[in-house]
Amino acid sequence: MSNNPSVPPPPPFSARTTKIPDSTTTTINHHPLSELNCDLTKNVIASPNLHQHRQQRLTFNTSGECAWATQYPEIQKACYLRQVCQFAPPNELRLQNVTPILQVGPTCGLTALSMLFEGAPSTKTFLELAIARGYSNNGEMFSTNQLNDLFAIGLEENRHLVEYKPVQHNVIAGWMDEPSIQVQLRCGSIFLVPYDPDRDHTPCLNRGHKAHWALIIGYLIDDFNDFYVFARHGKTKNLALWLLRDLARSNANLEEFCQPIGHPDEKFILPEGGIGGRNGLRCKFIMIEHYRAKEEVIF
């Protein structure tokens, strides 16, 4: 697999990122963090299992690198492998950790949904629902709007999330590496984002030929003020760490479907206009507000 060497420019509507509730489009205002009541207190660890983490043995030996994260082996491993914050803690970090689930077949989007609900509904349940609604044949989800519909059904079956935390979810159209999106990440919002994965699952530019879904569950700002995001996806149990701008570029290059090599004979359902069209994946992602995972870490 070879990457497209050119970097696509931001789409024409990138100056403003828009929220798409149903068929209407509205603008997300750029609020300062103080107006959004974000809890960004540094050096505060908000986790119900804090004592358990402190007792957890370090399972990834990094010879002293990223020692600031020794209590959190997954974060330490992600930073070590990306060579981020090797010798000093980040300026900011927030992670809403969810349990990873490995996908079976081309069910990356449905698996990411199931992770949000800690496996209930299961990927299989979401798959049956997607097939019944005509969204998918094999687990593929090439419409951001349709995946958002399935998330709404998952919420209906998990009303306790809504009762205690008013979870909101909307399809966003635009350029992802944008100030208002960074504000939402800093306030704890989670994102479901389609992108192009490279061989190591990092975002790349391959025109959407291997489009994949990731669950963005946190962020990190290093001492150079580079903005990274933490991700979970169905191809690995490892916590991933990517530059937000790389993910944005990959999301913006989802232009065309390519029949998967491992599924040469299966028929895949594409939305009208394809994955690069209005109802597809390009420059679109799902923003989930007010969701709180069972475990949250804040630096």
N, C-alpha and C positions, 0 to 999 in steps of 0.2 A: 504493500500500500504506500503510495507516494502522496505527500501533502501538496495541496495547491500552493505554490510559492508566493502568490500575491495575497496581500491582506485586504479583505473587502472593506471599503469605507463604511462608516456608519450609515444606516439607511436614511432616506430623506427625512423621516419623522423622528430622528434621533435627538433633536434638540429638546423634545419633550417626550417623556415616557408616559404612555396612556394606559389606563385601566379599562378593560372591556367587560362590563357586566352585561351578560346576555347580548343584545344586538346594538347597544348604545356604547358610545365612547366618551369618556370624560378624562380630564387632566388631573394627574396627581400633583398637588402643590408641594413645593419644596419647603418643608418646615424645618426650622432649627431644632436641634435635639431637645432643647429645653421645653419646647412646646409639645413634644411627643411623649414627655414623661418617661424617658428611657432610663433604666437603671444601669448606668455604666460605671459604677464605683469600682475603682481599680483595686486589685489585690483582694477581691471578695470572691469566695468560692461558694456558689449557690448550688448545692447538690444534696439530695436526701441521703445519698450513700457516701458522704464525705469520709466518715470513719472507715468504711469498708475500703475506700480508695487508698487511704493512708496506710492501711494494713496490707494492701496488695503488693506482691513482689514484682519488681521490675523484670519484665520478660524480654526486654529488648536492650541489649548491651550496646551502648553507643560510645564507650570509652570516654565518658565525661561530657560529650557534646549534648547540647540541649538539656543540660542538667536541671534547668529551671522547671522542666516538666516531668521530673522523675515520678511524681505521684500519679501521673496520667500517662501510662505507657503508650496508648494509641496516639495521643497528641505528640508525644516525644518522637515516636517512630515516624509519623507523618512529616514533622519538621526536619528530622534528621535526613530522611530520604530526599527531601526537596532542598536541603541545605539552607533552611530558613531559621533565623534566630538561633544559630548554633552556639553562640557564646553569651547571649544576653536575652532576657525575656522580651516578649513583644510589647509594643506600646499599648495595644489593646487586643483582647481575645474574648470571643464569646462562642460557646458551642452548646447546642441542644442535641445531646447524643441520643441516637436511636439504635436499636439492635439491628445489625446487618442481616439481610436475607439474600441468599444466592438465587439467581433466576434460573428457571428451567425453560429452555427454548427462547424465542424472541419476546420475552415478557418483561423487558426492562422497566417500562413505564408502570405496569401493573404491580411489579415487585416493589418499586419505589413507593407506590401508594400503600402497599401492605406494610412496609416498614413504618410508615407514619402511625399506623394503628397497631403496632407491635404484633403483626401477624393475624389480627382478627378485625376485619375480614382478611382471609388468606389471598394469596395471589391467584389460586385456583378459583376462588369465589368471584374475584374481580374479572377473571378471564371468562367465566361462564356468563357473567353479566354483559361484558363487552361483546361477546359473540351474539347473545340474545338481542342486543340493541343494534346489531349490524355495524359496530365500530371496528371489529377485528375478526380475523379468521384464525390466526395462529398465536395471538398475543401481542401483535404489533399495534402500536398506537401512534398514528401519524397525524393526529389532530390534537392540538393543545386544548381546544374547546371541549372535545369529547372526553379527554382525560379529566378535565375539570368537572364535567358532569358526573363522572364516576366517583370523584372525590366527594362530591355533594351527597351521593348515596351512602358512601362510607360514613360520613358524619351523621346521617340520619340513623344509622344503626349503632352509633356511639354517642348518644345524646348527652352522656355525662361530660363529654368534652365541651359541648356547647353550653351546658348549664353552668359549669364552673368557670369556663374560659370562653368568651364569645368569639369562637373561631370564625374568621372571615377568609374567603378565598376568591381570587379574581384572576382572569387571564390578563396579562400585561403585554402590550405591543410596543416595541421600541428597542433601543440600544441598552444593553444591560449594565455596562460599566458607566454608570451615570450617578450623579450625586444623590438623587432621591432614593435610588436603589441601595446605595451604601448606607444611607440613613436607616432604611428599613432593616437592613442586616444588623446594624448596630443596636436596633431596638428589639431584635430577637425574631424577626420574621424569617420564615423558611420558604424556600423556592423549589419548585419542580422545573427543571430546565433541560430541554433537548439540546444535544450538541454532537459533534463528530469526535469519536474516540480514536486515538492513535493506538499503536501496539501495546503501550503500557497504560492505556485507558485515559491518558491525559488529553485535554482538548486539542484538536488539530483542525486543519482546513482541508477537507476532502469532499466538499460540495454536498454533503449529506449522504454519501454512499453507504455509510455505516452508522446512521443516526442512532443515538442512544439517549437514555434518560438518566439524569442524576438528581439526587435530592440534596440541596444545598442547606446545611444545618448549622452554619456558623461562619465566622470570619476571623481573620488575624491581620493586624497592621504591624509590620516589622519596624525596626529602628530607622529604615530608609523611607518610611511612610508608604511602602508598597502595600496594596490591598489584596489579600488572599481570601479564598473561601474554602471551607471544609465541605467535603462531599461524601455521600454514600451512594453506591450504585450496585446493581445486581451481579457484576462480574467478579467482585472480590469482597472479602470481609474487611480488608484494610480501609482505614480512614484516609481519604485523599485530601490533598492540599494543592490548590491551583490559584494562579493569578486570576483575579476577576476579569481583567481585560482579555486574557486568553480565552476564557469561557465565553465572554461576550462576542469575540470575533468568530469563535466556532459556531455559536448559536446563529449568528448573522449569515453564515455561509451554507445553511441548510437549504439547498436549492433543488435537488432532484433525487428521486428514489433509484436505488440500484438493487437488483435481485440479490439477496444474500447467497454467498457461495455455499453455505451449509444447508440451504433450503431452495434448491434449484427448481423444484416442481410445485412448491406451494404457491397459492394465490394470496397476495396481500391486498388489503383494502386501503386505498388512498382517498383522501378527501378531495372534493372538487377543487381543481387548480393545483393538485399535487402538494408535496410537503413544503414547497416554497410559496404556495398561494395563501390567500387570505385566511383559509380555514386550516392551514397546515402547521408547520413548526418554525419557519424562519422568522427570526426576530420576535418570538413569542415565548412566554414562560408563565408559570402559575405562581402567584404570590399568596402565601398563607400567613395571615396575621393572628396574633394572640394565641397561637398554639404553644403549649409548653410540654416538652418531653419530660419523662420521669427523671432524667438527669440533665442538669445544666451546669456548665462551668463558665465562670466569668473572671477575667483577669483585669 
